[in-house]
Amino acid sequence: MQTSVAMTDIGRRRKINQDYVYASDQPVGNLPNLYIVADGMGGHRAGDLASSYAVKMVVEAVERCMDERPALILQKAVRYANYQLYRMALEHEEYHGMGTTLVALSVNKEEALALNIGDSRLYEVTGQGIRQISEDHSLVAELVRKGELDPREARNHPDKNIITRALGIQEEVEVDLFLFQVEQGSRYLLCSDGLSNMVEDTELCRLIQKDRKLYEIGGRLILEANKNGGTDNIAVVLVEIE
């Protein structure tokens, strides 16, 4: 059993909120639950359309999918959403170049499945600390993985916002899947880079570990991101395994 909360904030610098969140503790199609964060990109109005439309397409595809294997359900749904977004961008000149990151989670008893494209993140927080489950698809992250950039330098690197993979940019998309065990009391954070760029992992851990209601923690995370600059939209989905 799990509970969740989902919220977004425009931040302190942006005029449009291009982040989009979705959370269902109840079954969605053949998935026992579903949680999503998407961070759109593109020109005026295109980024917010990309994120909201992509999430809508993923949810609709999951609801219609007859497969019973969670990994295939999510993969098929995300690839369907990618194609629909790509087609929309081709058909409407004002949407050319739009795309979105996406990170999704579904929990089935003691096992969870996650999927990500781009640099929106999934974290696991337990009594032992915090760990990032997803892998960023960004230029800086790839340099760190190759050993060409020190992780400590990555946070403030001038190219940290350049992503190498996104939904809707090409006709086909490569997705990363993560299968892992969950334990009672664990909390999971899905977020856009508007949070992870503004609040250090250690501080995220400290706030999420606190004995508070999820909506209080979510509000505090957004407050911290804005206090530290709020340079981007902020998206937060928190899931607690009860």
C-alpha atoms as one frame of an Amber mdcrd trajectory, in Angstrom:
protein
   0.000   0.000   0.000   1.242   3.489  -0.822   0.104   7.092  -0.590   1.218
  10.035  -2.677   1.081  13.767  -3.252   1.781  15.713  -6.452   2.391  19.435
  -6.883   4.051  21.981  -9.165   5.144  25.586  -8.835   6.055  28.124 -11.513
   9.168  29.212  -9.617  10.454  32.772  -9.350  11.811  33.436 -12.850   9.484
  31.787 -15.388   6.226  33.145 -16.822   4.818  29.747 -17.872   4.790  26.482
 -15.946   6.056  23.775 -18.317   6.177  21.054 -15.645   3.344  18.535 -15.349
   2.623  15.930 -12.679   0.359  12.891 -12.405  -0.291  10.593  -9.450  -2.737
   7.713  -9.040  -2.614   5.422  -6.015  -5.346   3.350  -7.687  -4.882   0.976
 -10.638  -4.380   2.500 -14.070  -5.164  -0.187 -16.628  -3.120  -3.233 -15.621
  -0.675  -1.184 -13.538  -1.405  -1.126  -9.773  -0.651   2.625  -9.615   1.212
   5.245 -11.615   3.258   8.368 -10.877   4.753  10.714 -13.493   6.720  13.956
 -13.714   7.317  15.650 -17.083   9.340  18.794 -17.769   8.488  20.362 -21.126
  10.698  22.378 -23.435  10.048  24.467 -26.502   8.880  27.921 -27.523   5.978
  29.917 -26.153   3.206  27.537 -25.028   4.932  24.547 -26.656   6.730  23.280
 -23.543   3.659  23.149 -21.325   1.702  21.448 -24.110   4.489  18.886 -24.600
   4.569  17.855 -20.943   0.807  17.738 -20.385   0.054  16.032 -23.703   2.806
  13.433 -23.211   1.485  12.500 -19.771  -2.075  12.335 -21.085  -0.976  10.003
 -23.904   1.001   7.765 -21.513  -1.983   7.403 -19.164  -4.407   6.701 -22.024
  -2.065   4.102 -23.521  -1.618   2.374 -20.152  -5.397   2.267 -19.675  -5.875
   0.608 -23.089  -2.932  -1.806 -22.957  -3.991  -5.455 -22.582  -0.506  -6.683
 -21.649  -0.027  -7.738 -18.029   3.744  -7.204 -17.833   4.417  -3.803 -16.213
   7.690  -3.189 -18.069   6.082  -3.741 -21.458   3.035  -1.685 -20.510   5.166
   1.329 -19.597   7.509   0.963 -22.563   4.637   0.709 -25.055   2.823   3.654
 -23.471   5.856   5.936 -23.515   6.749   5.048 -27.098   3.158   5.710 -28.127
   3.252   9.097 -26.374   6.555   9.913 -28.060   5.128   9.196 -31.513   1.980
  11.241 -30.884   4.021  14.188 -29.622   6.443  13.945 -32.543   3.555  13.844
 -35.025   1.901  16.883 -33.449   5.154  18.847 -33.736   5.431  17.934 -37.420
   1.854  18.964 -38.172   1.935  22.322 -36.377   4.734  24.762 -37.167   4.378
  26.583 -33.834   5.216  23.322 -32.019   8.347  22.411 -33.984  11.153  21.387
 -31.641   8.963  20.847 -28.597   9.696  17.923 -26.313   9.645  16.838 -22.715
  11.528  14.824 -20.154   9.598  12.110 -18.348  10.132   9.984 -15.265   7.547
   7.405 -14.177   7.113   4.974 -11.285   4.775   2.075 -10.550   4.904   0.030
  -7.334   3.654  -3.560  -7.061   3.900  -4.892  -3.497   7.637  -5.299  -2.737
   8.785  -4.482  -6.263   8.840  -1.243  -8.240   9.397  -0.316 -11.860  10.703
   3.060 -13.009  11.331   4.597 -16.407  13.042   7.825 -17.395  13.963   9.964
 -20.396  15.893  13.183 -19.881  16.997  14.695 -16.578  13.872  14.560 -14.419
  14.779  12.310 -11.518  13.599   9.508  -9.250  15.094   9.326  -5.760  14.683
   6.717  -3.031  14.855   7.963   0.566  15.159   5.547   3.506  16.509   5.739
   7.028  19.942   4.992   5.556  19.941   8.012   3.226  19.121   9.021  -0.343
  19.998   7.490  -3.703  19.156   8.504  -7.241  17.587   5.586  -9.099  17.161
   7.222 -12.508  20.098   8.228 -14.707  20.236  11.721 -16.205  20.332  11.899
 -19.983  22.325  15.104 -20.165  25.631  16.258 -21.603  27.137  16.881 -18.171
  25.951  13.536 -16.774  27.550  11.715 -19.702  30.844  13.534 -19.099  30.720
  12.467 -15.437  29.991   8.841 -16.364  32.962   8.860 -18.774  35.220  10.216
 -16.047  35.842  13.436 -17.982  34.177  15.687 -15.395  34.318  15.709 -11.602
  30.821  15.210 -10.084  31.444  18.204  -7.819  31.924  20.416 -10.879  28.838
  19.093 -12.635  26.298  20.924 -10.480  27.394  24.380 -11.613  28.578  23.480
 -15.108  27.388  26.011 -17.753  26.038  23.172 -19.952  24.184  21.318 -17.189
  20.774  21.994 -18.797  21.648  20.414 -22.159  19.764  17.102 -22.320  20.690
  14.313 -24.720  17.372  12.478 -24.785  13.770  13.705 -24.701  10.253  12.630
 -25.615   8.846  13.945 -28.897  12.086  15.060 -30.574  12.498  12.023 -32.837
  10.097   9.452 -34.258  11.492   6.769 -31.931  12.870   7.117 -28.427  15.150
   5.021 -26.222  13.941   4.565 -22.647  15.737   3.412 -19.506  13.968   0.937
 -17.213  14.806   0.251 -13.569  13.449  -2.673 -11.530  14.120  -2.607  -7.783
  12.867  -3.783  -4.397  10.919  -1.490  -2.068  10.578  -1.653   1.708   7.937
  -0.433   4.122   8.567   3.156   5.191  10.576   4.091   2.088   9.714   7.328
   0.338  10.195   8.104  -3.348  10.619  11.496  -4.963   9.974  12.156  -8.644
  11.025  15.684  -9.574  12.038  18.035 -12.375  15.442  19.695 -12.465  13.803
  22.828 -11.087  14.053  21.071  -7.729  17.209  18.960  -8.090  19.237  21.919
  -9.431  18.145  24.158  -6.567  18.323  21.806  -3.562  21.277  19.548  -2.743
  20.623  15.803  -2.392  21.603  15.901   1.296  18.993  18.587   1.950  16.367
  16.698  -0.055  17.084  13.689   2.140  16.847  15.683   5.367  13.490  17.184
   4.432  11.959  13.948   3.127  13.102  11.926   6.155  11.202  14.232   8.532
   8.140  12.821  10.270   5.666  15.001   8.400   2.722  14.507   6.065   3.710
  14.184   2.416   1.949  17.403   1.389   3.908  19.295   4.069   7.178  17.838
   2.770   6.247  18.669  -0.822   5.466  22.256   0.116   8.742  22.560   1.986
  10.713  21.211  -0.996   9.162  23.833  -3.275   9.798  26.541  -0.683  13.482
  25.562  -0.498  13.867  25.558  -4.291  12.370  29.044  -4.499  14.423  30.276
  -1.564  17.572  29.127  -3.379  16.683  31.033  -6.533  13.649  29.342  -8.101
  15.182  29.722 -11.556  12.918  27.094 -13.143   9.520  25.481 -12.732   9.373
  22.949  -9.896   7.587  19.585 -10.020   7.299  17.197  -7.065   5.632  13.809
  -6.684   6.186  12.055  -3.350   5.234   8.406  -2.777   5.357   6.670   0.596
   5.307   2.880   1.019   3.080   2.229   4.036
